[in-house]
Every structure is written in structure tokens, then in C-alpha cells.
Amino acid sequence: MLQRNSQVFTKPHEFLPERFSKENSEKISKYDFLPFSGGQRNCIGKEAAMKEIKIMTAHLLRNYRIEASGTTNDLKLVIKITFESLNGIYIRLHPRLRYEYS
């Protein structure tokens, strides 16, 4: 019933997709809306998605050599919990030879 809390959401029983726009979602606490649930009944999809990301990252690192296509001077960094680039980080992928691991 979290998503129907009238103290958090105006018109809680209506479907309003704009409620989750970038501007509006910043005003909502992460505990006011839990699409994947939490605690013991947490959705298994979240864990499966994280494992899929790890597998795909391992596959890319194993089969491609990654090279930055810009310089560190091109980066515009902002400090949050970790560093984040405001303008993205551009890379090039070069296929590895079958046993080229370096």
C-alpha cells in the first residue's frame, strides 16, 4: 500500500505516470515506492539482473580490449557518492585475439 499513501502521493488511486518523471521522482523517498519490494520478499528479478550485468561485463573484458577514446582533460566530473562524468566516458572496443589476455 506504499504507492497509495496519500501523505506522499496526490491522488494516490489514480494512474499518473508523470509522478515518476525525473523532476518528481527526486522528491520521493526511496522507501515511499518499492517496485521490487524489500526485505525477505524481495523480487528475485533484481538479483538476476545484477548477475546478468556481471556476466556480460566479464564477457566483454574477456573478449575485448577497452581503450579510452578521449583524455582525462575531456572529462567533466561531479562528486556524488562516487565520481560521475557529466558528459559521458567514450571508449573503443578492440576484439582480442583468442588467447591475448593482458
N, C-alpha and C positions, 0 to 999 in steps of 0.2 A: 504493500500500500504506500510505499515511499513516494512513488511518482504521482500519487493522488493527494499529497499533503497540501492543503490549502494555505498553510503558512509559508510554503516555499513557492508553489506554482499558482498563478492566477488562472482561473477556470480549469481546475485540475482534472475534470472529467471530459474535457474536450481534447481532440487530437490537434495539436498546434505544433507542426514541425519547426517553425521559427523559434520555438522555445529552446532548441538546441543549436541555434546558429552560433558562430564563433563569439560574437559580442555577448549574447545572452548566456552561453554556457560557462563563460568565465565568472559569472555571478553566482553560479550554482555550486555548492559544496560537493566534493566527490562522494560524500555519504548521503546526499539527498536523492541521487538517482543511481541505481546499481543494475545496469542492464545484464551483467553476468552474475549477479548475486554476490554473496560473500560468505565467508566462514565455511562450515562443513559442507554446505550445499552449493558450493561454488561451481559454476559452469565448467565442464571439462574442456570446452572449446578454447578457452583462454590458454590453458596449459598446452593443448595440442598445437595451437598457433605458435606459441613460443618455441616448442620443439621443432616445428617446421622451419621457423626462421633460423634456428641454429644449424639444422641440416643443410639448408640452402647456402648459408654463409660458409660452412665447411666445404661444400661442393665448389663454390666459387673460388675460395682460397686455394683449393687443391688443383683446380684446372686452369686458373688464370693468374697471371702476374698483374698486380694492380699498381698503376702509376698515376700520380697526381698530375693533372694537366695544367695547373697554374702554379703560382708561387705563394709562399706564405704572406707576401705583401698584398695579394689579391683578396685575402680573407677579411671579412668584417665580422669579428667575433663579439658575442654578447655573453656575459656570465650569468647563468642561472644556477641550478644545482651543478650542472656541468657546463662546459663551453658549448656554444651553439653558433653555427655560422648563419648570419643573416642573409647572405647571398648564395648559399649552397657551396658544396665542395665538388668540383668536377674531377672525374677520374677517367682513365682509359684502362680497358681490359685487354691484355695480350694473352692469347692462348699459350699454355705451357706445352713443352714437349712432354712426351709420355712420362719420363722419369726425371724431369727437371724440377727439383724441389730446393729452392734456395731462399 
